[in-house]
Amino acid sequence: MRGVSVAVFACSLAACAGSAPPERAPEPAEKEAHRESLFSLTPPDSALQYTFGRAVVESLEVRLVQEPAMRAEVLVRGYVPDGCTELHEVRQVRQGWRVEVELITRRPVGVLCTQAIRPFRYYLFLPDVLPPGQYELVVNGYATRFRVP
C-alpha cells in the first residue's frame, strides 16, 4: 500500500509541475539593471556626522552628445560597501586630453547599516565642451579612453 501512495504522489507531483508554462529567464542586462541603485546627489543630514570615502568604479561608458556643442555623458557603474553609504560630491578636473572625476561618498558615523555591497549606476556630463581628439577619462582610479570626432 505504501508503494502505491508514493507512486500516486509522484504522478501528482509530475502532473502539477508540467502544467505551468516555463518562465522566461531574465537577460543578463535585465538582472544588472534590477540590482543596481541609481545614485544621485542628496544633501547630508546636518544632525549627523559622516566619514567620507570614494565609490568603487567597475565600468565606464561614454556617449557623445551634440547639444549644441559636443559633450560627453558618462555612465559610471560600481558599488559602495553598505546600505548607508551615499553619494556626497562629484569633483571634475580637465587637464588637456585627460579628465579626472572623483565620486566622494559619505556614511553616517555610529549608524547600523546592512553590510552588503550595494551596486550603483550614476550618470554625469563632463563639464566642458570637448574639441576633437583622443581623451582619457579616469573616475576614482578606473580609466577608459574615448575619441571625439
Secondary structure, DSSP 4 states (H G I P E B T S, - for coil): -HHHHHHHHHHHHHHHHHHSPPPPPPPHHHHHHHH-EE----PPPTTS-EEEEEPEEEEEEEEEEESSSEEEEEEEEEEESSSS-EEEEEEEEEETTEEEEEEEEEEETT-----S-EEEEEEEE-SS---SEEEEEEETTEEEEEEE-
